[in-house]
Amino acid sequence: MEREIDLKEITDGKFYTANDMVKIGCNDCKGCSECCRVVEDTIILDPYDIYQLQCGTGMDFQGLMEGSIALQVVDGIVQPNLNVRTDGSGCVFLSEEGRCTIHGYRPGFCRMFPMGRIYEGDDFKYILQVHECAYPNKTKMKVKKWIGIQELSKYEQYVRDWHALLRKVKEIIGKTENDTIVKNLNMYTLGQFYSKPYSISDTKELQDFYPQFYERVKEAKAIIEAYR
């Protein structure tokens, strides 16, 4: 999601890599679930997030659409987001005890928080959003450990590649006034990378996702370019 922000107002003014130490350790959020309670429809999901939710819940995309996720337009592109409860009590996956019921399969944005990503072209750096987490007396942790994804460098490359593809889609949508092209391109992207089922192996690992994703990217590039 692209936003006009002043980094001086929301960060400590530094850029981080996965190997940097940052004061983000919060004792596994014990006794606190504030960020999950105040969250709105801002947790945008990428294809790997959907794959993980399918692994963790046993539901396909349509099943998730029945209450766990919803669709919204982000920078001109239709993308899914985590749902929140209508009573204002937070994320639909937050238990009564204030714990995440999909913690092992949680989305990338949830894994990073209160870290975030700032893109420059198709690359990115991590930032620390200093006003987002109210947990006191945080300790220093390596960003890589905080995110908790095996072979993080491969995941980070996937994030770059997905961001690059979305940039192409956004560029096409931004240049056309043809509503049919916008609709068709959005429907294709949503179907190709989200609603089309991913095959889930017994291991349910990131490595099972990569080949499927990149095969879809290979198929999609020519189709997306045809809309230019």
Secondary structure, 3 states (H helix, E strand, C coil): CCCCCCHHHHECCCCECCCCEEEEECHHHCCCCHHHHHCCCCCECCHHHHHHHHHHHCCCHHHHCCCCEEEEEECCEEEEEECECCCCCCECCECCCCCECCHHHCCHHHHHCCEEEEEECCEEEEEEECCCCCCCCCEEEEHHHHHCCCCHHHHHHHHHHHHHHHHHHHHHHHHCCCHHHHHHHHHHHHHHHHHCCCCCCCCCCHHHHHHHHHHHHHHHHHHHHCCC
